[in-house]
């Protein structure tokens, strides 16, 4: 795209500034990025050999994710996920991604999930049996464990409980490897340290994917998701390649538990710091109604302050100009740090304050479109958004109905920005079974 008008200059984060902030950047990158945004504005260039632009203007975000989406494929460090996820829906680009999305979209229709709350509660009840024998639990980790079992039951028709530990540890090792060089001046060297663990983790994930696919081929696992994959044909009428089938299974297995556990953990972490919303959350969760409007609002507000999907990376295939006037050269990377969008005072009133009420009645929390992206935006937004919201609300309501929960520490959890934004060290709570009613 050729532009004749004068381009807007882009403030840069100098190497000197980055070196000065480096120790804090490694410990708490979100606060450093926020400070850079406050000093440099809605678009700034990160230090590095290649141009990397951080954008926080909703018009620019819409431009990249919607208007010019075909010219901004996924890129950057996200390419490293291909070693584990292959060419699944999350990692693929271009026509392949479009075909995959059309194929799988019917599986995720909202009307298909009427029975999901019961399935979530059944799997959560299995975990609750173990909780009754323990004093303290990590709510983020336990919720992710249940999410794996829900994915196994609903999408694969299998009981994955015996393999939950293997699956969690493998995907976590992959996250560490992929994020290892993100805030380092020597990314290649840092990643080499994690490489052996990553290779073992990838092999473990592939084994699980192969076992699930083999069960489907033997007729032991039959669900809408697996049937859709097995019956799919390419443009020549041939079945999909076996590796692509496995890639889709692995992708769903990873995407179906990592962000779910993080979002639930962060929601409880925020609530434990705010007695008023916590009391209202418990009241609604313990009522017989399934509406869950305040529970949903608390979940969205925590995802605003601590977004599990904390950055979206894209690569410009050709030169372009953003609506803000910034010229993006071909080959440059564009990064949308959702935390910066979600805490921008131009978009949200009192953005640092946990106030779930903003999501009770107002769409998007009252903010402009593309300033709050809990599930991404545009043609590549998360297909499983409705599934994930029903699952998370059902699980949180179950935990609160089944147990009295109290934080072990008065201090909030610290962010750990891997591929997803996780609570560093977990969200630990004392659990006491509630009397059955």
N, C-alpha and C positions, 0 to 999 in steps of 0.2 A: 504494500500500500504506500503510494508516494504522497508526501505531505508538503505543501508549499508554504503554509503559514509558519510563523516563528514558533519553535518548540519552547516549552517551559523548562527551565533549568531544574535539575533534580539534586537536592541536598545529599551529600555523601557522609557516610560514617567513615572517618579517616582510620587508617591503620593505627595511628597514635591513640585515638579514642577507643578503638577496639582492644588494643593492648592494655590500656588503663582499666577497662571494664572487664577484661578477660576472666579474672578470678571469680567475680560476681556473676559473669555471664554463664560460667559452668555450673555455679550453685543455683542460680535463680534467673534463668534467661527471660522469663516473662516480665519481670520487673525492669530488666535492662532494656528489653525491646520497647516497653511502654515509655521509658525515659527517652529513648531515641526518638520515638514517635512524637512525644511532647516537644522535643527540641527541634526536630527536623520537619515535622508536618505530615500530611496525609500520604506522601510518597517519598521514600528515601532509598538510596542505594547502599547496599551492604558492602563491606570490604571484600575483596577477592579478585582473582585473575579474570574471572568471567563476570559480566554484568548481572547482578541480582537485585531486583527491585522489590521492595516491600510496599504493598498498596493497601490503603485503608479507606479509600473513598468509595462509597457504595456504587456510584456511577462507573468507576473503573472496574470494580468487582463484577458488576453486571456485564460490562463489556467483555471481560476475559472469560467469564463462565457461561455467557449466553450469546451475546451478539456476535462475537468472533470465536466462539468455542472451538470450531473445527481447526482453527489455526493456533490454538493453545493446548496441545496435548499434555498429558501428565509427564513430568520430567524431574530433574534434579535427583536427590537422594532416593526418591521414590522408586527409581529404576532398580534399586537394589532388591526390592521386594519380589522381583521377577524370579529370582533364584528359588524362592519358596513357593510363591503363588502362581508362577508360570504366567499363562495368558488368560487368567480368570477375569471376571467382570471388573474387578477393582483396578487391575493393572493394564488391561488392554486399551488400545487407542484406535481411532479411526473406524473404518467399516466393520472390523471385527467386533469392536465394542458395541456398535449400533445393533448388529445382528444378535449379539448376546443379550442385550437389553430387551429387544423385542421378544426374544425367546422366553426370557424369565419373568417379564413384567406380569403376565397373568397369574403367576404363582403367588405374587405379593399383593394381589387385589385386597382392598380393605375388607370386603365381605367374607373373605375366607377365614377370618380369625375369630369368629364367634366363640369357638371352643378353646381358644388360646389361654385365657385366664385359668381355666380348669387344669390345663396341661402344665402351666407354670406352677400352680399351687401343688400339684401332685409331685413335681420334681423338688420344689422347695420343702415339702413335707419330709422327703427323704433326708435332706440336709438337716432339717430341724430335729430329727431323731438323734443325730450326732451332736447337735448343739446342746441338747439337754444334758449331755455328759461332760460339757466343757463350760468353763467359766467365762472365757474371753474369746471373741472371734474377730477376724478381719472381714468387715462387711464387704469391702471391695472384692477381695479374693473369693469369698464364699458366693457372692452374687455371680461372679464370672463362672465359677464351677457349676452353679445351677444353670446358667445360660448355655453352657456346653451340653448339658444333659437335655435341655429343652430343644436345642438344635438337633441333637441326635434323635429324639423322639419324633419331632414334628417334620423335619426335613429328610431324615434318613430312615426313620422307622426302626432305629436301633437303640439299645441301651449302652451309652458311652460312659456310664459311671465308672467302670473298672479302668478306663483309660484317661480319666479327667486329669490326673496329675501329669501324665506323660504329655498330654496336649498342652496344658497350661505352661509347663516348663519349656517346651519346645518353642512355642510362639513367643514367650518372654525372652528367650535367648536370641531369637531372631530380631526382636525389637532393640535389644541392646546393641547388636551388631550394626543394624541399619542407622541407629541414632548416634553411634560412637563418634563419628567424625563431624557431626553437625556443628558443634561449637568448639572446634579444635583448629589450630593452625597447621596441624600435621594429620589430616584425616586418614590418609592411607596407612601411616604407621600405627595410629590408634586402632584402626579396624583390624589390622593384622593380629593384634592381641586377642580379638574376639572371634577370629576366623575359624579356628578349630571347633569351638563351641557352636558356632553358627552352622557349620557343616553337619555336625551331629544332630542339631535341632532340625535342619532341613530334612535329613534322612528320616528322622522320627515322624515328622509331619507327612512326608510322602508315604511312609508305611501305613499311617492311619487312613490317608486318602485312598490308597490301594485296597485296603481291607474293606472300606465302605463300598467302593466301586465293585469289588469282587462279590460282595454280598448282594448287590443289586443285580449283577449279571447272573448269579445263581438263583435269583428270585426270592432271596431271603429278606430283602429290604425293598419295600414298595411304597412310595409316597408320590404326591403330585410333583414334587421337585425332581426326584429321580426319574420318574416316568417321562417328564418333559425333556430331560437330558437324553435319556436312552432312545427316545423316539425322534429326536431332532435330526434333521438332514441338512446337509450343506446345499449350495446352489446347484450341485451336480446330482443331487439325490442320494448321496452317500452318507452313512452315519458319521457323526462327529468323531474326530480322532480321539483315541482312548485317553491320551495325555490331556487333551482339553477337557474331557469329562472329569478327570481327576483334579485338574486345576480349579474347575468350578466348585467341586466339593471342598477342596482345601480352602478356597477363598471364603466360602460361606462359613466354614468352621472357624476360621480366624476372625472374620468380621462379625460373626454372630456372638462373640463372647468378650472380646477385649474392651471395646468401647462400652458395652453394657455394664460390665463390672466397674469400670472407671466412673461412669455416670452415676450409678447408684452409690458408690463409695463417696464421691464428691457431694452428692445430695445430703447424705447423712452427716458428712463432715460440716457442711454449711449449717444444717439444722441444729447440730449440737452446739454451735456457737450463738444461736439465736433462739432463746427460750419461747418467745411469743409465737413465731411461725412453727416451732417444733410442737408446741401444745396444740395448735390448730391442725397441724398435719396428723397428729395422733388421733385427735377427735374424728376427723373425717375418715381416716383409714380404718377406724374401728367401728364405723357405722355400717349398716347393711347395704347402703347405696353403692353402686358400681360406677357412679359418675366420676369420682376422683378429680374434681376440678382443681382443688387446692393442692392435692398431691401432684397433679400434672404441672401446676404453676411452679411448685418448689423444684421439681425436676428441671424444668426449662430455665429457671433462674440460676440454678447451680451450673447448668450447661453454658449459660451466658458467662458466668464468672470463671468457670473451670471447664472449658470445652474439651471433651475427650478427643475430638478431631480438631487439633489446635493449629494446624497449618495445612494449606492446600498449595501444592507446587505445580506450576505450569511452565512450559518452554515455548517461546515465540518461534514459530516456523518461518515467519517473514517479518520484515520491519513493520511497525504499527505505531499509531499514536493513540494514547488513551484519552477519554473524554476530558480529563484534567489538563491535557496538553503535554503530557510526558511522552517523549519518543522512546520506543522500545526497539532496540536493534534486533535483527534476526539472530536467533540462537541464545538470546538473553533469557534468564529465568525470572519468572514473576511469582512471588510468594504472598499468599493471603494469610496473615496471622489472624485467625479468627478472634483470639483474645483481644487484639488491638481494636478490631471492629466493635466487639461487644462491650468494651469499657471506654469507648470514645464519648466524651460529654456532648458532642454534637448529635449523637444518636440516642443516648439514654440519659435521663435525669438522674443525678446522683449515681453515676455508673459503678462506683466501688461499693455501694451499699447492697446487701442482700435483701431484696424486697420482692417476694414472690407475687404480691398483689398486682404488680405491673403486668403479669401474664394471665390474670383471672378473666378479665373482660376484653383486653386489647389484643388484637392480632399482632403478632411479632413483637409483643411487649410495648407496643406504641411507637416502635422505631421504624424508620424508612425501610423499604424492601432492600435486601442484600446488605443490611447492617447486622443481621443476626442469622447465622448459618449453622444451626446445630447438626444438620444433615447434609451440608453442602448446598449447592444451588445450580439451577440450570439443567441441561440434558444429562449431566452426570451426577445429579443429586442421588442420595441413597435410596435404592429401591425398597429397602426394608424399613423405611421410616415408620410406617403405621404399625408394622409388626413389633419393632423395637419399643415404641411408646406403650403399646398394650402390655408387652412383656415386662418392662421396667416398672410401670405403675402397679401391675398385678403383684410383682415380686415384693416391692416396697410395702404395699398394703399388707401382704401376708406376713412379712417379718414383724411389722408393728402390731398386728392382731395377735400373733403367736407369742411374742416376747416383749418384755420390758427391756429397752435398750438404753444404756448410759455410757457416755464416752469414758475411756480410761484416762485420757489426758485432756487437760483444758486447752492445750495448744492446738491450733488448726493444723491439718496435714500440709506438708510442703509439696509443691508440684514436682513431678519427675517427667520432663518432656522427652519421652521416647517417640516411637511412631504415633502412639496415642499419649494423651496427657494423663498420667497415672498419679495417684496419691503416693508419694514416696514413703515407703514403710507400711503402707496400708492405712485403713481407718478402723481402729480397734475399739470394740465396745464390750462392756459387760452385758451378759445376756441372762435373763431370768424368765423361765417359762411363765406365761400368764395362765390363770385358771381357765379351763374350758368353760364356755358358756352355752 
